[in-house]
Amino acid sequence: MARGLIDLSSALALRLRDIARLLDRLDRLESGTGRWLETQHNGALAEAATEMTLRALRAAADPTNYAILTFLSAHTSAPVAELEQASGLGRLALAERLSDLVQVGLAARNIDTDQVQGTAAGGALVGLIQSIGEATAKELQKIKPQTPNIKR
């Protein structure tokens, strides 16, 4: 498996692990059993992994979100105001997009400092998309335009 795919799958798995731990903790608080996580079978985990992967791909495939992720992959951390300027989005529209990216683990946001960071998953997905784009461009260069054979 390519390095980008390994990085992306590892980061998404960590995000799902955190969500599963949170749900398990809630189960302990609500029912007192704390058995939710141990009752999850491989099929449910695979389904959740597929769902998270599709959500991440959907979020990253949006051109504006992709531009945000590309910006974040080039910066360790950025103030929201700087990202507003770079993206051309207003604060409210940017906040919604960031929420979508944070929810699937492609970005992180520190509300106290008003800073946004890219995550390993976001960086891996940007790298993977760039690799696919570069490979596609190389293949496209191999295609020679054919001139029609016109007889006059």
C-alpha positions in Angstrom: 0.0 0.0 0.0 1.3 3.5 -0.9 2.7 5.6 2.0 -0.2 8.2 1.6 -2.8 5.4 1.9 -1.1 4.0 5.0 -0.9 7.5 6.6 -4.5 8.3 5.7 -5.9 5.0 6.9 -3.9 5.2 10.2 -5.1 8.8 10.8 -8.8 7.9 10.1 -8.5 4.8 12.3 -7.2 7.0 15.2 -10.1 9.3 14.7 -12.6 6.4 14.7 -10.9 5.0 17.8 -11.4 8.3 19.6 -15.0 8.4 18.6 -15.5 4.8 19.7 -13.8 5.5 23.1 -16.1 8.5 23.6 -19.2 6.4 22.8 -18.0 3.7 25.2 -17.5 6.3 27.9 -21.0 7.6 27.3 -22.3 4.0 27.5 -20.7 3.7 30.9 -22.2 6.9 32.1 -25.7 6.3 30.7 -26.2 2.6 31.4 -23.3 1.8 33.7 -22.4 -1.3 31.7 -19.5 0.0 29.7 -19.9 -3.0 27.3 -20.8 -1.1 24.1 -17.3 -1.2 22.6 -16.7 -4.9 23.3 -20.0 -5.8 21.6 -18.9 -4.2 18.3 -18.1 -6.9 15.7 -15.7 -6.6 12.8 -18.6 -5.9 10.4 -19.7 -2.9 12.3 -16.1 -1.6 12.6 -15.5 -2.1 8.8 -18.8 -0.3 8.1 -17.7 2.6 10.3 -14.3 2.7 8.6 -15.9 2.8 5.1 -18.3 5.5 6.2 -15.5 7.6 7.7 -13.4 7.2 4.6 -16.2 8.2 2.3 -17.0 11.3 4.5 -13.4 12.3 4.5 -13.1 11.9 0.7 -16.4 13.9 0.2 -15.2 16.7 2.4 -11.8 16.9 0.7 -13.2 16.6 -2.8 -14.9 20.0 -2.5 -12.6 22.5 -4.2 -12.8 25.1 -1.5 -12.2 22.5 1.3 -9.3 21.1 -0.7 -7.8 24.6 -1.0 -8.2 24.9 2.8 -6.5 21.6 3.4 -3.7 22.5 1.0 -3.2 25.8 2.9 -3.2 23.9 6.2 -0.7 21.3 5.0 1.8 24.1 4.2 1.4 25.7 7.7 1.9 24.2 11.1 -0.8 26.4 12.5 -2.7 29.4 11.2 -5.0 31.9 12.8 -8.6 31.8 11.5 -8.3 35.4 10.3 -5.3 34.4 8.0 -7.3 31.4 6.7 -10.2 33.7 6.0 -8.0 35.9 3.9 -6.3 33.0 2.1 -9.6 31.3 1.3 -11.7 34.4 0.5 -14.5 33.0 2.7 -16.3 35.0 5.3 -15.9 34.0 8.9 -19.2 32.2 9.1 -18.8 30.2 5.9 -15.2 29.3 6.9 -16.4 28.2 10.3 -18.9 25.8 8.7 -16.3 24.3 6.4 -13.8 24.0 9.2 -16.4 22.2 11.3 -16.9 19.7 8.5 -13.2 19.1 8.1 -12.7 18.8 11.9 -15.6 16.4 12.2 -13.9 13.9 9.8 -10.4 14.4 11.3 -8.9 16.3 8.4 -8.3 19.5 10.4 -8.1 20.6 14.1 -9.2 23.8 15.6 -8.2 25.4 18.9 -11.1 27.6 19.9 -9.1 29.3 22.8 -6.3 30.6 20.4 -8.5 30.8 17.3 -5.9 28.7 15.5 -6.4 26.0 12.9 -4.1 23.1 12.2 -3.9 20.4 9.5 -3.9 16.9 10.7 -2.0 13.8 9.6 -5.2 12.6 7.8 -5.6 16.0 6.0 -2.0 16.1 5.0 -2.0 12.5 3.7 -5.2 13.1 1.7 -3.8 16.3 0.1 -0.6 14.3 -0.7 -2.6 11.4 -2.1 -4.8 13.8 -4.3 -1.7 15.6 -5.5 0.0 12.2 -6.4 -3.1 11.1 -8.3 -3.2 14.5 -10.1 0.5 14.3 -11.1 0.2 10.7 -12.3 -2.9 11.6 -14.3 -1.0 14.6 -15.9 1.9 12.3 -16.8 -0.5 9.8 -18.5 -2.2 12.7 -20.3 1.1 13.8 -21.7 1.6 10.4 -23.2 -1.5 10.8 -25.3 -0.6 12.3 -28.6 -3.3 14.3 -30.3 -4.3 12.7 -33.6 -4.6 14.9 -36.6 -7.5 14.0 -38.7 -6.7 12.6 -42.1 -8.4 15.1 -44.3 -8.3 14.7 -48.1 -8.8 17.7 -50.3 
